[in-house]
Amino acid sequence: MVSYTEDQRQKMTAQNVRISDTKAGIITVAVSNQKIFTATAQKPPAAPVGYITISAKKLLKNLEISNGARINAWVESMRASSPTHLKSSPSSLSEDHTSWRLHHPSALEMFEQIIDSSKGKQIVIFLDYDGTLSPIVEDPDKAFMSKKMRRTVRKLARCFPTAIVTGRCIDKVFNFVKLTELYYAGSHGMDIKGPKKGSKFTKDSESLLFQPASEFLPMIDEVYKQLVDKTKSTTGAKVENNKFCISVHFRCVDEKKWSGLYTEVKSVLKEYPKLKLTQGRKVLEIRPNIKWDKGKALEFLLESLGFANCTDVFPVYIGDDKTDEDAFKILKERGEGFGILVSKFPKDTSASYSLEEPSEVMDFLGRLAQWKQVSLREDSRV
């Protein structure tokens, strides 16, 4: 007898379906109320009016195709995260890029307009790490930011409240950044801490600690160990424990093995319905299935800084990943500040502006800090 998952049953509620296996002499009939009746017969009776007869063999084949389609959809999404797989011709890519830049102009080219729109408001800076402050590298443990970028971010933090919002755990990203005057929101905002020292934008930084998913820590550790074991046969795969989430990096995995890697990850997660699977740039992310993301972390930090319902705040969020879209959308909904997407290629985004790579991010942040320092000197003369 053919068995059905709850998902397959729900898909059949719109019509009555009878599945027959004439060789086995077993008839399974699913009626519209989703109850399943089975009967044994030497010959299948004629299908009643309103019923559709489907062979078990054909149904199983269709289910395999459906499951394969879901896997293929994920693989296509994984492939899309790599700009080198764009199939368009050079001329059409150029046209697409030109059109996209009209809607998402360079933040460097629009710097003066950005400054004009922020006048009279407190600028607050939010920065992703990988692909924003540091280049994307094959080994995630070697995603070091340059000394020049560190100096630029330090100058920025002296002028504006500045936060790093990343999928990495706080300890790892702090070892890369090494700046105590910043706010850090690790694990996609599930672990938030204030500056240890050096920030003039908070009175009691030690009290700024928020972990909305602390109850998931034992589960995350358990799944991490299983994923390490499951993926060890996939050359190039790297599993990273980011405390409140897990990252499965496939940047160094042969593309032919992506579907197998995805299947292995899913096989582990099927036993953990309280965790969800999402995707970033060449990485699969496993996170607690709660309503918390980088956008929520942005709102929490603004509220902690006293800007929850203010109209005189100007948040700027810079990031390159799909997970940063949650923050871009929040800013768009608030109608305050804007998002900047770091990308050399056109992408669907809620960001208002764009920058092509971390070197442009550094130039933009440097100009912001310089503008603020000049403004302060001018104000002191008045």
C-alpha positions in Angstrom: 0.0 0.0 0.0 1.3 3.5 -0.9 1.8 5.8 2.1 1.3 9.5 2.1 2.9 12.4 4.0 0.7 15.1 5.4 1.9 17.4 2.8 0.9 15.1 0.0 -2.5 14.6 1.5 -3.2 18.3 1.7 -2.4 18.6 -2.0 -5.2 16.0 -2.7 -7.9 17.7 -0.8 -9.2 19.6 -3.9 -10.2 16.3 -5.5 -11.0 12.7 -4.8 -8.1 10.4 -5.8 -7.9 6.6 -6.1 -4.5 5.0 -6.3 -4.4 1.5 -7.6 -1.8 -1.2 -7.9 -3.4 -3.9 -10.1 -0.5 -6.3 -9.6 -0.6 -6.3 -5.9 -4.4 -6.3 -5.9 -4.5 -3.4 -3.4 -6.7 -0.4 -3.8 -6.2 2.8 -1.8 -8.8 5.5 -2.1 -8.4 9.0 -0.6 -11.7 10.8 -0.4 -12.2 14.5 0.0 -12.3 14.4 3.8 -8.7 13.0 3.7 -9.6 9.7 5.3 -7.9 6.8 3.6 -9.7 3.5 3.0 -8.0 0.4 1.7 -9.6 -2.7 0.2 -8.2 -5.8 -1.5 -9.5 -6.9 -4.8 -8.5 -9.2 -7.7 -9.6 -6.6 -10.2 -9.9 -2.9 -9.6 -13.5 -1.8 -9.9 -14.4 1.0 -12.3 -13.7 4.4 -11.0 -16.8 6.2 -9.7 -17.8 9.5 -11.3 -15.6 12.3 -10.1 -12.6 10.1 -9.2 -9.2 10.1 -10.9 -7.4 6.8 -11.2 -3.6 6.9 -10.8 -1.2 4.0 -10.8 1.0 3.7 -7.7 4.1 3.5 -9.9 3.2 6.8 -11.6 2.4 8.5 -8.3 5.7 7.5 -6.8 7.5 8.8 -9.9 5.6 12.1 -9.6 6.5 12.4 -6.0 10.2 11.7 -6.8 10.0 14.5 -9.5 8.4 16.8 -7.0 11.1 16.2 -4.4 13.7 16.5 -7.1 12.2 19.8 -8.2 12.5 21.2 -4.6 16.2 20.1 -4.5 16.8 21.6 -7.9 15.2 24.9 -6.8 17.6 25.1 -3.9 20.6 24.2 -6.1 19.6 26.9 -8.6 19.4 29.4 -5.6 22.8 28.2 -4.5 24.1 28.7 -8.0 22.6 32.2 -8.2 24.6 33.3 -5.2 27.7 33.0 -7.5 27.8 35.9 -10.0 30.1 33.9 -12.2 27.1 31.7 -13.2 25.2 34.5 -14.8 24.1 33.2 -18.2 23.2 36.5 -19.9 25.4 37.9 -22.7 27.9 40.6 -22.0 25.7 43.2 -23.8 22.5 42.3 -21.9 24.5 42.3 -18.6 25.7 45.8 -19.4 22.1 46.9 -20.1 20.8 45.3 -16.9 23.5 46.8 -14.8 22.9 50.3 -16.3 19.2 50.0 -15.6 19.8 48.6 -12.1 22.2 51.4 -11.2 19.5 54.0 -12.2 17.4 52.6 -9.3 20.3 51.8 -7.0 22.9 54.5 -7.7 26.4 54.5 -6.2 26.4 55.8 -2.6 29.8 57.4 -3.4 28.4 59.3 -6.4 25.3 60.4 -4.4 27.3 61.3 -1.3 26.3 65.0 -1.2 22.6 64.1 -1.7 22.9 61.6 1.2 24.5 64.2 3.5 21.8 66.7 2.6 19.0 64.3 3.5 20.7 63.5 6.9 21.1 67.1 8.1 19.7 67.7 11.5 19.5 64.0 12.3 21.7 61.6 14.2 23.4 59.2 11.8 23.7 55.6 13.1 25.8 53.1 11.1 25.1 49.4 10.8 27.7 47.2 9.0 27.7 43.6 7.8 31.2 42.0 8.0 31.9 39.4 5.3 31.8 40.9 1.9 31.3 44.4 3.4 34.2 45.1 5.7 36.3 42.2 4.4 36.5 40.5 1.1 34.8 37.1 0.6 37.4 34.4 0.9 37.5 30.7 0.4 38.4 30.0 4.0 35.9 31.8 6.3 38.5 31.6 9.1 40.8 33.9 7.1 38.3 36.7 6.3 40.6 39.4 7.8 39.8 43.1 7.4 42.7 45.4 6.3 44.5 47.7 8.8 43.2 50.6 6.7 39.6 49.4 7.0 40.1 49.0 10.8 41.4 52.6 11.1 38.5 53.9 9.0 35.9 52.1 11.1 37.5 53.4 14.3 37.3 56.9 13.0 33.7 56.3 12.1 32.8 55.0 15.5 34.1 58.3 17.1 31.7 60.2 14.9 28.6 58.0 15.0 27.1 55.1 16.9 28.4 52.1 14.9 27.4 48.4 15.0 28.6 45.2 13.3 25.6 43.0 12.4 26.8 39.6 11.2 25.9 35.9 10.9 29.2 35.1 12.7 29.3 34.7 16.4 30.4 37.8 18.3 33.7 36.2 19.5 34.8 35.4 16.0 33.9 38.7 14.4 35.5 40.6 17.3 38.8 38.7 16.7 38.6 40.1 13.2 37.6 43.6 14.0 39.3 44.2 17.4 37.5 47.4 18.1 36.0 47.7 21.6 34.0 50.9 20.9 31.5 49.2 18.6 28.2 47.5 19.1 28.2 43.8 18.0 25.2 41.8 16.9 26.3 38.3 16.1 24.5 35.2 14.9 22.2 37.3 12.7 21.3 39.5 15.7 20.6 36.8 18.2 23.6 37.8 20.4 23.9 41.6 21.0 26.4 43.4 23.1 27.3 47.0 23.6 30.8 48.7 23.5 33.2 47.6 26.2 34.8 51.1 26.3 35.5 54.1 24.2 32.0 54.9 23.0 30.4 58.2 23.9 27.0 57.1 22.6 26.0 54.9 25.5 26.0 55.5 29.3 25.8 52.0 30.5 27.2 49.7 27.8 27.6 46.7 30.0 23.8 46.5 30.4 23.3 46.2 26.6 23.2 42.4 26.3 20.4 40.6 24.5 20.1 36.9 23.5 16.5 36.1 22.3 17.4 32.5 21.4 19.5 31.3 24.4 17.2 28.3 24.9 18.4 26.9 21.5 22.1 26.6 22.4 22.1 22.9 23.3 20.1 22.1 20.2 22.5 24.1 18.0 25.5 22.3 19.5 23.8 18.9 18.9 23.0 19.7 15.2 26.5 21.2 14.6 28.1 17.9 15.6 25.7 15.9 13.4 26.4 18.2 10.4 30.1 17.9 10.8 29.8 14.2 10.7 27.3 14.2 7.8 29.3 16.5 5.6 32.9 15.2 6.2 32.7 13.1 3.0 31.9 16.2 0.9 35.2 17.7 -0.1 35.4 21.5 0.5 32.4 21.7 2.8 33.0 23.5 6.1 30.6 23.7 9.0 30.9 26.7 11.3 29.3 27.0 14.7 28.3 30.6 15.2 26.8 30.0 18.7 23.2 30.7 17.9 23.3 29.5 14.3 25.3 27.2 12.1 26.8 28.0 8.7 27.5 25.3 6.1 29.9 26.8 3.6 29.9 25.4 0.1 32.2 27.9 -1.6 34.9 25.3 -2.1 32.5 22.4 -2.9 32.3 21.1 -6.5 29.0 22.3 -8.0 28.0 18.8 -8.9 27.9 17.9 -5.2 25.7 20.8 -4.1 22.5 18.8 -4.3 24.0 16.0 -2.3 25.2 18.5 0.3 21.8 20.1 0.5 20.1 16.7 0.9 22.5 15.8 3.8 21.8 19.0 5.6 18.0 18.5 5.2 18.3 15.0 6.4 19.7 16.2 9.7 17.2 19.1 10.1 14.1 17.0 9.5 14.4 15.9 13.2 14.6 19.5 14.4 11.4 21.4 13.3 12.4 24.3 15.6 15.3 25.2 13.3 15.0 26.7 9.9 17.3 26.6 6.8 18.1 29.7 4.8 20.8 30.6 2.4 23.4 33.4 2.0 26.3 33.9 -0.3 27.7 30.4 -0.8 26.5 29.3 2.6 23.5 27.4 4.1 22.4 28.9 7.4 20.6 26.9 10.1 18.9 29.2 12.6 16.2 29.0 15.4 12.8 29.4 13.9 11.9 32.5 15.7 10.9 35.9 14.5 14.3 37.5 14.8 16.7 38.6 12.2 19.1 41.4 11.3 16.2 43.8 10.8 14.9 43.1 14.4 18.5 43.5 15.6 18.6 46.9 14.0 15.4 48.0 15.6 16.6 46.7 19.0 19.8 48.7 18.8 18.0 51.9 17.7 15.7 51.5 20.7 18.6 50.9 23.0 20.2 54.1 21.7 17.0 56.0 22.4 15.8 56.3 18.8 12.8 54.0 18.9 10.2 56.5 17.8 12.3 59.4 16.8 12.1 61.3 13.5 15.6 62.8 14.0 17.6 59.6 13.5 19.2 58.5 10.2 20.2 54.8 10.1 22.5 53.6 7.4 22.8 49.9 6.9 25.5 48.4 4.6 25.6 44.8 3.6 26.0 42.3 0.8 24.0 39.3 1.7 20.4 38.1 1.4 20.2 38.2 5.2 20.8 41.9 5.1 17.6 42.4 3.2 15.7 42.1 6.4 17.4 45.2 7.6 17.0 47.0 4.3 13.2 46.3 4.4 12.9 47.7 8.0 14.5 51.0 6.9 12.3 51.2 3.9 9.2 50.7 6.1 10.3 53.2 8.6 11.0 55.8 5.9 14.2 56.7 7.8 17.7 56.4 6.5 18.5 53.8 3.8 20.3 50.6 2.9 23.3 50.2 0.7 23.9 46.9 -1.1 27.5 45.8 -1.7 27.4 44.1 -5.1 29.1 44.3 -8.5 26.0 42.7 -10.1 22.3 43.6 -10.3 20.2 41.9 -7.6 16.7 42.2 -6.3 17.0 44.4 -3.2 15.3 46.8 -0.9 18.4 48.9 -0.6 18.4 52.4 -2.0 22.0 52.7 -3.0 24.9 50.4 -4.0 28.6 50.0 -3.6 30.6 47.5 -5.6 33.1 46.1 -3.1 34.7 46.5 0.4 37.2 49.1 -0.9 34.3 51.3 -1.9 32.7 50.7 1.5 35.9 52.0 3.1 35.9 55.1 0.9 32.3 55.8 1.7 32.8 55.4 5.5 35.9 57.5 5.3 34.1 60.3 3.6 31.3 60.1 6.3 33.8 60.4 9.1 35.7 63.2 7.4 32.5 65.2 6.7 31.5 64.8 10.4 34.9 66.0 11.6 34.8 69.0 9.4 31.2 69.8 10.5 32.3 69.7 14.2 35.2 72.1 13.5 32.9 74.5 11.7 30.4 74.3 14.6 33.1 75.0 17.1 34.0 78.3 15.3 30.4 79.6 15.4 
